[in-house]
């Protein structure tokens, strides 16, 4: 079973994402912000990271940068959930080492579809 | 979209979003509350970055959830708030009091919107004007916001201060180039054709995008001879794909044609291929995308071959040195095997757990039953022979201890901090003081003091009233205060603390205080017997008389027909007391004392003939044996007992409750003095049985209201005992 680290400071979003992914047969590790995610990433096997951008303590881009510095996560797909699909956001995502982005709000089915495209 | 949905459903099942509504509502409520507090605490002169970020995050989080779960009105309003807050946190705008005001009002409106979505019958709030006001504040005042072209990056500064409309003057055009030009020259001049549309105004939202999104570029409407079409000229550094992403939020993809005026290719660009080549995006839809050379990208070669690939960035990836390093993974690293830790991952740690109140109440009830059963066992066990039943008795002693610990632990679940109530007051006071033209500062102490949830809910209204009173009647106008040599700002101090088995909440202000003379005059006008000999405490308590108000005129703030008498009655119904203290010219203090919980109390059990009654231990002052001859009967059969040179009314419980007395041995020989609302009475009882914790069972819900009785409990022997309402008994003795 593939493991997804789902990072969002909003409990409702976390629950929705987690429920959706679990239903699609993924194992989900939840984290409440970038810092929490980074700590959990050390102790869990993670196949994909799905992170919100705007969070306290450490944001999605920050988490991405930190994970990329870590040998274990050099190639792990990291998707950033963001409310803005601006060019700047994309450039920032790319610079941080993200694999891609998904614009919020999204439909649960759409989320799985995008993840399936990454994990094959 | 249709096929995407199908795939999603096949994979994830048809997901019903309504199941997340409740958690969203709770979360949104928390976010709003937090935002409100932070807005109130915000120093507009010197706003802290972290504060602004945190406020922004609250709006952002609500917006994200609302959009996801389909609450469009909430999403719309929070979107506007977020835009304004975004500009504040980026220092494109300076926070101003009007901004704080409109954000607070919006937060009120959001509460109503959310309440409506939860099915509560409330009138819809007026959000259109709020949206307009926020928009005006976000766009009308700041130089950076007014002109669409300049980016926030300080390097490119020189913001155009002119309050330019949507269409920017070409002068401002070069600014974005330096910041994030994907190519050497960066700027592209495009023509965008949109149509045919039944409602061409739809396209205006696209023009607005350029106004809203800093650095997106400039847009100018071009004349167009087709009624149902719009044509714009756009100068931007964004790729066609990015523009399409944005535009398709408002207009169908099929209706948009982007023509690159610089490129020799005059043909309409099909968005998808253009995007693929333009931004280094490996694959994308309108709402997602992958970077083509990013780690983990679908279709990117296996790590080893990635390392072998030339790692120079694609032409457009200029500002991204990081992925270069990233693209050289240690050869050994592949995707970690999931099986290793998969089983151990069940922990989704969270420090709190949301449980419905009814579950907690059920738990408390069960523990209450357990306490009673335990008491019953303890009582029975006293008859047992210690030598023969040592193990059993030891077990019962353990049971006793464990039951008490369990009870305490369970009760603590229902305890919530006073901050829940206190937090609403800064906002209320701010509005109120503003309305009255007064300056008031609220200081709170002991927000962490915990109180039973049921009590917290019931104490909110009385406290609100007390604070309104302090602000309205207590604190003077700024000029008056200065004239009296006081500070311009009045101070209201709200504090909570534990005192023994009760909680003490105090509302104190440094206003004009109560006037003894005025109160006495007023009381006499109202026909209340108020001799000059009354003590200060007695004079102050006159304001608890029904219909008594000390302000010369009734204002729309405090004078709402709810007087101090109601406050007092409400607090008394919670088993609490109110005390007033005041010094004229210096302020007043109202102390509210409440039991910690409504479910359990320390009681003293007394016997009257064959009946057992419980007295709240908190109201028992003393008890003593008397000689029946010390009781004097005065007019109308009232009885008084002389205690240390003071006469005290006597209440014969057996008469009040018509207790049958079979063995005729005159009157009860023991007096228990109880105090309530500053007065004392002596209750005549036959025997003091002891002190114990009792589980309070509500009589009203199980039977009906009984005078002089506040509840009932089940004793260790299984008998029911009534808990006496001491304040009712004291009041009775007065009449």
Interface residues (C-beta under 8 A of the other chain):
Chain A: X1 X2 X3 X9 X10 X11 X12 X13 X15 X16 X18 X19 X20 X21 X23 X24 X25 X27 X28 X29 X30 X32 X43 X44 X45 X46 X47 X48 X52 X54 X55 X56 X65 X68 X71 X72 X74 X75 X76 X77 X78 X79 X83 X84 X85 X86 X87 X88 X90 X91 X93 X94 X95 X96 X97 X98 X99 X100 X101 X102 X103 X104 X105 X106 X107 X108 X109 X110 X111 X112 X113 X114 X116 X117 X118 X120
Chain B: X4 X5 X7 X8 X9 X11 X12 X13 X15 X17 X19 X20 X23 X24 X27 X54 X56 X57 X60 X61 X63 X64 X65 X67 X68 X69 X75 X180 X182 X213 X215 X216 X237 X238 X239 X242 X245 X246 X279 X280 X281 X282 X283 X284 X285 X287 X288 X289 X290 X291 X294 X295 X296 X297 X298 X303 X306 X317 X319 X320 X321 X322 X323 X326 X329 X330 X333 X334 X335 X336 X337 X338 X339 X340 X341 X342 X345 X348 X350
